[in-house]
Amino acid sequence: MVDYPSLRLAKAAARRDILARRAALTDLASPAVALSDHVAAWTRAGSCVAAYVPVGSEPGSVALLDALTGRGCRVLLPIVSADVLDWAAYDGVLAPGPWGLRQPAGPRLGVAALATADAVLVPALAADRRGTRLGRGAGFYDRSLRRVRPGTPLAALLHDGELVEQLLPAEPHDVPVTAAITPSDGVVELTRSG
């Protein structure tokens, strides 16, 4: 039997550790450029890519979003709405949202819009080689990712050192990612078997 209280404590401890390491990062620009290059190689020009606007030291950049749109991609960005993520197309304009987030200013497309994505870039604090993603703990992405079409690639954008060898704690509701993208390693395909 799984001890969920202990599992949640383990996740919380891992989150604190990773967030402390991220707070100490001094160069976010160089890794962001490398991630943008890797994402460009991973995505298909003209496709629909769901992504996110990074906050603080989160991997990624607005320049990455602009590069995708420059390649003819339709970019969907999340809008926090109650306990789910709504989606809107990115047109280069961002508006303030809750918790210091920046969100697309365009019309909302609804929660089902995620099913139109050909690929999804997912924020993560860490991922392991079996695809377990450690998020921030609110569950927004785990609830939303259940709406993607079967077989849609899901990639966690990570800083170097956040694709870990040890297995991360996982709960039944955690949706695995199929790839991790780091500045140094590029795209790393992940498998459910480890």
C-alpha beads as a LAMMPS data file, in Angstrom:
LAMMPS data file: protein, C-alpha beads

194 atoms
193 bonds

1 atom types
1 bond types

-500.0 500.0 xlo xhi
-500.0 500.0 ylo yhi
-500.0 500.0 zlo zhi

Masses

1 110.0

Atoms # bond

1 1 1 0.000 0.000 0.000
2 1 1 1.317 3.431 -0.939
3 1 1 1.924 5.873 1.894
4 1 1 0.615 9.037 0.185
5 1 1 1.398 11.414 3.082
6 1 1 5.064 10.326 2.957
7 1 1 5.053 10.560 -0.829
8 1 1 3.737 14.115 -0.686
9 1 1 6.383 15.034 1.907
10 1 1 9.081 13.611 -0.390
11 1 1 7.750 15.676 -3.293
12 1 1 7.687 18.820 -1.147
13 1 1 11.298 18.257 -0.047
14 1 1 12.420 17.738 -3.656
15 1 1 10.617 20.920 -4.715
16 1 1 12.331 22.960 -1.978
17 1 1 15.755 21.618 -2.987
18 1 1 15.296 22.330 -6.699
19 1 1 13.809 25.779 -6.126
20 1 1 16.783 26.661 -3.888
21 1 1 19.188 25.578 -6.646
22 1 1 17.236 27.581 -9.217
23 1 1 17.341 30.661 -6.998
24 1 1 21.142 30.478 -7.125
25 1 1 21.327 30.433 -10.939
26 1 1 23.065 33.496 -12.333
27 1 1 23.005 32.893 -16.101
28 1 1 19.537 32.259 -17.485
29 1 1 20.158 33.778 -20.934
30 1 1 22.615 31.203 -22.339
31 1 1 20.528 28.175 -21.291
32 1 1 17.407 29.864 -22.714
33 1 1 19.076 30.230 -26.126
34 1 1 20.174 26.577 -26.079
35 1 1 16.675 25.431 -25.080
36 1 1 15.155 27.508 -27.876
37 1 1 17.458 25.841 -30.414
38 1 1 16.599 22.354 -29.109
39 1 1 12.864 23.094 -29.121
40 1 1 13.119 24.325 -32.719
41 1 1 14.707 21.003 -33.692
42 1 1 12.076 19.032 -31.730
43 1 1 9.001 20.793 -33.144
44 1 1 7.718 20.838 -36.697
45 1 1 7.429 24.198 -38.479
46 1 1 3.786 25.172 -38.883
47 1 1 2.576 22.851 -36.131
48 1 1 0.539 23.708 -33.045
49 1 1 2.660 23.810 -29.887
50 1 1 1.294 24.301 -26.388
51 1 1 3.875 26.032 -24.234
52 1 1 4.097 28.320 -21.207
53 1 1 5.558 31.682 -20.229
54 1 1 8.399 31.074 -17.763
55 1 1 8.384 32.836 -14.418
56 1 1 11.532 33.729 -12.500
57 1 1 14.203 31.087 -13.065
58 1 1 11.936 28.639 -14.926
59 1 1 13.554 27.252 -18.081
60 1 1 12.480 28.826 -21.341
61 1 1 11.899 32.367 -22.549
62 1 1 9.497 34.605 -24.394
63 1 1 12.104 34.571 -27.185
64 1 1 11.462 30.811 -27.499
65 1 1 7.745 31.517 -27.983
66 1 1 8.564 34.184 -30.561
67 1 1 10.904 31.770 -32.379
68 1 1 8.110 29.197 -32.588
69 1 1 5.664 31.733 -34.028
70 1 1 8.409 32.881 -36.399
71 1 1 8.532 29.304 -37.739
72 1 1 4.806 29.451 -38.463
73 1 1 3.789 27.529 -35.354
74 1 1 0.531 28.265 -33.625
75 1 1 1.488 28.625 -29.953
76 1 1 -1.083 27.973 -27.247
77 1 1 -0.414 29.397 -23.797
78 1 1 -2.231 28.633 -20.557
79 1 1 -4.581 30.931 -18.709
80 1 1 -5.156 30.001 -15.075
81 1 1 -8.889 29.622 -14.536
82 1 1 -10.265 28.121 -11.311
83 1 1 -8.539 24.744 -10.974
84 1 1 -7.939 24.155 -14.690
85 1 1 -5.902 25.694 -17.462
86 1 1 -7.761 27.495 -20.203
87 1 1 -5.786 28.215 -23.381
88 1 1 -5.316 31.110 -25.800
89 1 1 -3.208 31.614 -28.907
90 1 1 -0.025 33.629 -28.385
91 1 1 0.136 36.703 -30.596
92 1 1 3.124 38.392 -28.969
93 1 1 1.032 40.201 -26.337
94 1 1 1.053 39.081 -22.702
95 1 1 -1.069 40.356 -19.828
96 1 1 -0.586 40.021 -16.063
97 1 1 -2.263 37.005 -14.482
98 1 1 -2.548 35.545 -10.990
99 1 1 0.574 34.659 -8.952
100 1 1 2.803 36.912 -11.047
101 1 1 2.137 34.902 -14.210
102 1 1 2.031 36.420 -17.680
103 1 1 -0.765 35.111 -19.862
104 1 1 -1.861 35.588 -23.466
105 1 1 -4.129 38.573 -23.964
106 1 1 -6.202 37.055 -26.768
107 1 1 -9.585 35.339 -26.545
108 1 1 -9.899 32.179 -24.484
109 1 1 -10.203 28.998 -26.491
110 1 1 -11.383 26.728 -23.681
111 1 1 -9.790 23.809 -21.879
112 1 1 -10.349 21.472 -24.843
113 1 1 -8.035 23.569 -27.055
114 1 1 -5.093 21.589 -25.690
115 1 1 -6.306 18.635 -27.777
116 1 1 -5.320 20.586 -30.919
117 1 1 -1.637 20.665 -29.909
118 1 1 0.822 18.596 -31.931
119 1 1 3.392 18.894 -29.116
120 1 1 3.344 20.234 -25.558
121 1 1 6.149 21.972 -23.653
122 1 1 5.528 21.400 -19.963
123 1 1 7.044 23.312 -17.044
124 1 1 8.777 21.074 -14.533
125 1 1 11.130 21.249 -11.600
126 1 1 12.614 17.865 -12.500
127 1 1 11.938 14.704 -14.466
128 1 1 13.322 11.200 -14.246
129 1 1 14.179 8.851 -17.092
130 1 1 10.874 6.990 -16.840
131 1 1 9.012 10.268 -17.533
132 1 1 7.859 11.189 -14.047
133 1 1 7.585 14.976 -13.901
134 1 1 7.829 16.932 -10.682
135 1 1 5.755 20.093 -10.979
136 1 1 5.037 22.791 -8.437
137 1 1 2.305 20.771 -6.766
138 1 1 -0.918 22.536 -7.720
139 1 1 -1.903 19.861 -10.261
140 1 1 -2.901 22.263 -13.058
141 1 1 -0.824 20.469 -15.687
142 1 1 -1.679 16.946 -14.528
143 1 1 -5.373 17.790 -14.902
144 1 1 -4.858 19.534 -18.252
145 1 1 -2.526 16.997 -19.862
146 1 1 -5.250 14.374 -19.728
147 1 1 -6.894 16.354 -22.569
148 1 1 -4.085 15.908 -25.123
149 1 1 -4.571 13.500 -27.997
150 1 1 -3.026 10.055 -27.413
151 1 1 0.538 9.965 -28.700
152 1 1 1.089 13.719 -28.451
153 1 1 4.714 14.342 -27.412
154 1 1 5.036 16.000 -23.991
155 1 1 8.423 17.547 -23.180
156 1 1 9.577 18.956 -19.858
157 1 1 11.867 21.972 -20.210
158 1 1 14.604 21.654 -17.588
159 1 1 17.833 23.257 -16.485
160 1 1 20.943 21.096 -16.587
161 1 1 20.978 18.685 -13.650
162 1 1 17.170 18.514 -13.388
163 1 1 16.839 15.348 -15.488
164 1 1 17.602 12.966 -12.658
165 1 1 18.664 9.327 -12.554
166 1 1 16.874 8.459 -9.311
167 1 1 13.160 7.787 -9.609
168 1 1 10.994 10.691 -8.530
169 1 1 7.993 10.072 -6.286
170 1 1 4.848 9.604 -8.360
171 1 1 1.147 9.460 -7.592
172 1 1 -1.549 7.882 -9.790
173 1 1 -2.716 11.299 -11.080
174 1 1 0.775 12.327 -12.276
175 1 1 0.892 12.454 -16.090
176 1 1 4.288 11.346 -17.437
177 1 1 6.231 13.276 -20.060
178 1 1 7.716 11.593 -23.120
179 1 1 10.852 13.744 -23.348
180 1 1 13.017 16.152 -21.411
181 1 1 14.858 19.060 -23.009
182 1 1 17.924 20.485 -21.270
183 1 1 20.436 23.090 -22.472
184 1 1 23.375 20.644 -22.554
185 1 1 21.711 17.327 -23.417
186 1 1 19.117 18.612 -25.860
187 1 1 16.106 16.361 -26.379
188 1 1 16.177 13.194 -24.284
189 1 1 13.425 10.684 -25.058
190 1 1 12.038 9.065 -21.909
191 1 1 10.449 5.662 -21.438
192 1 1 7.881 4.435 -18.932
193 1 1 10.126 1.483 -18.093
194 1 1 13.002 3.740 -17.090

Bonds

1 1 1 2
2 1 2 3
3 1 3 4
4 1 4 5
5 1 5 6
6 1 6 7
7 1 7 8
8 1 8 9
9 1 9 10
10 1 10 11
11 1 11 12
12 1 12 13
13 1 13 14
14 1 14 15
15 1 15 16
16 1 16 17
17 1 17 18
18 1 18 19
19 1 19 20
20 1 20 21
21 1 21 22
22 1 22 23
23 1 23 24
24 1 24 25
25 1 25 26
26 1 26 27
27 1 27 28
28 1 28 29
29 1 29 30
30 1 30 31
31 1 31 32
32 1 32 33
33 1 33 34
34 1 34 35
35 1 35 36
36 1 36 37
37 1 37 38
38 1 38 39
39 1 39 40
40 1 40 41
41 1 41 42
42 1 42 43
43 1 43 44
44 1 44 45
45 1 45 46
46 1 46 47
47 1 47 48
48 1 48 49
49 1 49 50
50 1 50 51
51 1 51 52
52 1 52 53
53 1 53 54
54 1 54 55
55 1 55 56
56 1 56 57
57 1 57 58
58 1 58 59
59 1 59 60
60 1 60 61
61 1 61 62
62 1 62 63
63 1 63 64
64 1 64 65
65 1 65 66
66 1 66 67
67 1 67 68
68 1 68 69
69 1 69 70
70 1 70 71
71 1 71 72
72 1 72 73
73 1 73 74
74 1 74 75
75 1 75 76
76 1 76 77
77 1 77 78
78 1 78 79
79 1 79 80
80 1 80 81
81 1 81 82
82 1 82 83
83 1 83 84
84 1 84 85
85 1 85 86
86 1 86 87
87 1 87 88
88 1 88 89
89 1 89 90
90 1 90 91
91 1 91 92
92 1 92 93
93 1 93 94
94 1 94 95
95 1 95 96
96 1 96 97
97 1 97 98
98 1 98 99
99 1 99 100
100 1 100 101
101 1 101 102
102 1 102 103
103 1 103 104
104 1 104 105
105 1 105 106
106 1 106 107
107 1 107 108
108 1 108 109
109 1 109 110
110 1 110 111
111 1 111 112
112 1 112 113
113 1 113 114
114 1 114 115
115 1 115 116
116 1 116 117
117 1 117 118
118 1 118 119
119 1 119 120
120 1 120 121
121 1 121 122
122 1 122 123
123 1 123 124
124 1 124 125
125 1 125 126
126 1 126 127
127 1 127 128
128 1 128 129
129 1 129 130
130 1 130 131
131 1 131 132
132 1 132 133
133 1 133 134
134 1 134 135
135 1 135 136
136 1 136 137
137 1 137 138
138 1 138 139
139 1 139 140
140 1 140 141
141 1 141 142
142 1 142 143
143 1 143 144
144 1 144 145
145 1 145 146
146 1 146 147
147 1 147 148
148 1 148 149
149 1 149 150
150 1 150 151
151 1 151 152
152 1 152 153
153 1 153 154
154 1 154 155
155 1 155 156
156 1 156 157
157 1 157 158
158 1 158 159
159 1 159 160
160 1 160 161
161 1 161 162
162 1 162 163
163 1 163 164
164 1 164 165
165 1 165 166
166 1 166 167
167 1 167 168
168 1 168 169
169 1 169 170
170 1 170 171
171 1 171 172
172 1 172 173
173 1 173 174
174 1 174 175
175 1 175 176
176 1 176 177
177 1 177 178
178 1 178 179
179 1 179 180
180 1 180 181
181 1 181 182
182 1 182 183
183 1 183 184
184 1 184 185
185 1 185 186
186 1 186 187
187 1 187 188
188 1 188 189
189 1 189 190
190 1 190 191
191 1 191 192
192 1 192 193
193 1 193 194
